[in-house]
């Protein structure tokens, strides 16, 4: 389990709970104090914000559960998965790229991090060294060959 991701998600959860328990109720009360609720746009916005934050809360709690249950020892040792370092060759441009497959929450703008939920990341997950992978992206189909694969077990 990637503890740093859990820490990040738990901080986000704490911030959402703070907003739901303190900040948003204050906004609702302030807006309600302005008079007729049937034509009060600020009141409607505060309620919509509360609903959005409640949805976020459910999503974050679910994601924390998913990340907490990720058992690194059960990840494959010969196929690409979370934490793998993958060198691929773009078969159309002949360019080589090396990526580390990460969770979406770990994307930090690092050019060598690739989310496992991105189109290319999803196509690479489960593949072995030497495999050709086709990826449908908005610009069309791209073809890659996996030149080198080091799983999280090799990298760690």
N, C-alpha and C positions, 0 to 999 in steps of 0.2 A: 504494500500500500504506500503510495507516495504521500508522506506526511505533510510535505510543504503545500501540496494541493489542498489537503484537508484544512490546514491552518488558514489558507486563503479563503476557502469556502465558509469556514466557521466565522471568520471576521465579517464576511459579507452577510451571513445569517444574523449575526449580532446587530449589524447596522440596520438590517431590514426590520428586525424585532423592535429596535429603538424607534424607528420611524412609525411602526404600527401602534406601538403602545404609548408613545409620547407626542411625537411631532405631528402626525396626521390627525389624531383626535383634537389637538389644539387648533389646527387649521379648520377642521370641521366646526368646532365650537365658535371660532372667530367668525367664520362665514355665516353660521346659523344666527349669530347675533346681529346680522345686518338686516334682518327683516324677513319679508315674505319668501319662504323657501321654494315656492313653485316657480319663481322667476329669478332665482339666485344662482348665477353662473358660477360664482366662486364656490358655493356649496356643492354644486354638481361636480365641479372639478376636484374638489377635495374627496368626495365619495369615489370618484373614478380612480383617483390616485390610491386610495385605500384598497380598492379592488385589485389594482395592478400590483401593489405590494403584497397583498395576500397570495396572489398567483405566484409571484416571485418566491415567496416564502416556501410554498409547496414544492416548487421546482428545485430550489436550493437544498431543501431537506432530502428530496429524492436523490439529488446528485451526490450529497454527502454520503448517503447510504451506499450508492453505487461505488464511489471511490473507496470507501472504507472496506468494502467487500472484495476489492481487487487484491488477489493473492499472487504476488510476483512469482512465487515458487511454482505456480501452475501454468505460467506462460510458456509457450513452446520454446524449445531449445534450438530448433532448426528452421523456424519460420518467422517471418516478420510479425512483430506485435509491439505493444507499448514498450518504449525504452530501446528499441532496436536502432542500430545505426546502419543505414542502408545507402549504398552507393549505386546509383542508377545511371544508365546511359539512355539519353533521348535518341531513339533510333532514327528520327527524322532530321535532327540538327547535329547529331553526333556529339552533343554536349554531355559532360558528366556532372552529376550533382550528388552531394552527400547530405543526407538528412538524418536527424534523430526524430523518431516518431514519439510524439508527446500527446498528453491530454489537452483538450481545448483550453483548459484553465492555465496551462503552462506556456501558452504562446506569449512571448514577451518581445516580439519584434525581431528576435534573433533569426537571421536569414537561413540558418541550418536547422531550424525547428519546423517540423511539419505535423500538423494536427492529424490524429488518427481518424478524425471525423471529416476531414477535407476530402474532396474527390480523389486526389492522388493518394492520400494516406489510406483511405478505405480500400483502394485498389491494391495497395502494397501489403496490407494486413493479411496474413495467412500464406503469403508467397515465400518461395525458397530462392536461394541463390541460383542464377542461371535462367529463371523464369522470365518470359516475356509478359508484360502487363499492358493491357489497353485501358485507357482512361478517357471517358467522355467528359469533356469540359466545355464551357460555353463557346470556345473558339473552334471546337471540333474534337476529333479523336486524336489522342497522342499515344505513342507506343514507347515503352521503356523496357530495358532489359536490366535485371538486377545483377550487377557485377559483383558486389560484395555485400555480405550480410553478417552483422555481429549483433546477436540478440542481447537483451538486458543481462543475461547470464554471463556473456562474454565481456560486456562493457563494464559491468559493476565490479 
